[in-house]
């Protein structure tokens, strides 16, 4: 009863209060209604605008009219602004709650505005400009228009990334970006070729860097072939430039003799335009193929030795006697080759040698350990070889000179603290030219530094190369070595390199090696004062070095078969292995002719022996009069062995050899033309049709390696396409997701044992390509790092495709009860971690990565734009 009275009293009090308020109470109610109405109107319009694009894309897979969506978004912005003004004017004490209510629709408004921003990036004008450029056939205009279009596409895609909803992003991309990209890609081949040859021309590579020019031409070889099948004005113009440059390049590739110059009576130099393959300078018997013919009345030069420079472009001819008179340097037809395999153009170059210049003294030097030791030996250096010196005068005293090449040594005993001028009397060269008197100051330098060991590296199973910083006294290196717990010195001998006396080759006692595995650590020691240079400087302390030697347990593999002709007929062939081999066993040669008849090997092969010039190659000399046909050879296991301490037998190897009378011999192997890689898609151009199945299949992933790792069995490999048809001369390899763990612009791509339809086996092929990380970042942990911040760590640094990218369709947060936890902001730290803003970080229990319908539209990606791995859940 009391309770009812209390309620009545409360109501009465309220009525009374309203009576006192009067009109103001009515005005307050009206204000409240106007604010609510404004908020409702704005929210309704915002939802209308948002749903217009979002639901249209989601339900119908289409896009709304651009005019319509712009109109609705503009109204939404107007109503939203009007509501804000209404709240400011009439919100009163509820202003904060009204503002919060209105701002609940702000996310949808921003999403609608982001959609309008995306469709406002128009691609039509750029596409039209590219169409016009293509029609004109102008290469530069097409490149400029394509670049502009690509830039516009990138701008559009950046805007699309901000659009909420995977369906809307997908339809936007399909409607606008995809056809624009296709249009840009329609001239990608043309522009790649154009850019390549523009580089050749602008940088004048054919004259300044022929090797680089070749690399550029090779890089677009497949694209040039593709252009040849196109009938457009643009393709025609590009191919004209290609043909012009290729002709100049091919001409530059053919090595020629640039000059033959008489240096002096002992030396003639032959200069080549391109580097020469040193192996082709000698025939099978080891004789020089470039010869010097003595002209009538010319001096007999005696034995002429030849030495090719390190760069392969200069051949120095040295006479044991002298050159004097007319000579002809003969380069034979199609024998000497450049490094690229092209024959050196034959020439009979005449040169007249008439050395009338006397040898010139260029230096008089002496190096000593200490001035108190005095000067004991002087070295005289001349500009050419010297045959004799009558005497050397120093302070009126005569000294004898010992001559060797262009140097002479003089034994003396002089005070090193004093200055001297010396006089060389009658220095005579090989041609008899005499320089009667030459005066030069003696330059004395002090060297009191002890010799040291620069490096020790394995040079074979039981060979170690030791490099010093100085030449040693008597060319003797006193060094010992131990392996494991053995106390014996395993260094059997230390031999100086005659061409570089700072380098020694150690031979280790094989009896102590590889007792407990396939490698050994050798501890090398040079005792104190055991390292003595030519001046007597010694090491003050013991020197130690360690080097690891490894056992060769790998069988030699045949990598190449090649034929040789004499007078147009194949008379021999060679098999080249991947390492030095020995002991070819003719009894392990089996031969079958084209009719399938088994032949005696001795009736086909006269002899098989390791080449004198290349220990990796076995030369098979065919019997005289052998019939011209195709022969199938089978080399049994162990036909050769390698030179390992424990010899490894070669594996069984089968191949064919075509014996012809004239023309080019048929090879049993072939060279792969090239390979290119773009976005982890590798295209291999074999240059011939290759097998699709069975042994040697080009579609077998095991035939390919990237950085030493064989491609997995699920790798997608297909034949290429040309003019709309399957092109069996090329394959397209798509590296599977997760195969590439890190970016590598110099990854090693290898192809092995692919066969053509006529069973030719590919020669070893290696190409440097660029691959990019395609391994999806994986979420690893989630931590509350502030009251409203949750930090997510991935397996690698991630990024957002846009600063304000919406990722609510890619990340889900839940609390301990499984209820969703919303987040309002996402950002990325400088070290690639994702930070989410939530109402209460302590409420977050776990995070799950969500699957995006099209990963190309994902906003959470790594540095290579690979989307995060979906379906992973981590808990705090």
Secondary structure, DSSP 4 states (H G I P E B T S, - for coil): -HHHHHHHHHHHHHHHHHHHHTHHHHHHHHHHHHHHHHHHHHHHHHHHHHHHHHHIIIIIS----HHHHHHHHHHHHHHHHHHHHHHHHH-GGGHHHHHHHHHTTHHHHHHHHHHHHHHTS--HHHHHHHHHHHHHT-HHHHHHHHHHHHHHHHHHHHHHHTSS-HHHHHHHIIIIIHHHHHHHHTTHHHHHHHHHHHHHHHTTHHHH-HHHHHHHHHHTHHHHHHHHT--SHHHHHHHHHHHHHHHHHHHHHS--EEEEEEEETTEEEEEESS-B-GGGGB-TTS-BSSEEEEPTT-----SEEEEE-TTS-EEEEEESS---EEEEEEE-TT-SBBTTSPBPPPEEEEEEE---PPP-EEEEEEEES-GGG-EEEEEEEESS---EEEEEEETTEEE-EEEETTEEEEEEEE-TTS--EEEEEEEE-TT--EEEEEEEEPEEEE--PPP-EEEEEEEETTEEEEEESS-BGGG----EEEETT--S--EEEEEEETTEEEEEEEEE-GGGSSSSSSEEEEEEEE-TT--BBTT--B-SS-EEEEEEEE---PPP-EEEEEEEEETTEEEEEEEEESS-EE---GGGEEEEETT--EE-GGGTEEEEEE-SS-TTEEEEEEPTT--SSEEEEEE-TTSSEESSSSPPBPPPEEEEEE--SSSPPPPSEE---EEEEETTEEEEE-SS-B-SSSTT-TT-GGGEEETTEEPPTT-EEEEEEETTEEEEEEEEEEPPTTS--S-EEEEEEEE---BBTT-PEEPPEEEEEEE---PPP-EEEEEEEETTEEEEEESS-EEESSTT---TTTEEEE-TTS-EE-EEEEEE-TTS-EEEEES-GGG--EEEEPPPSSGGG-SEEETT-PBPPSS-EEE-
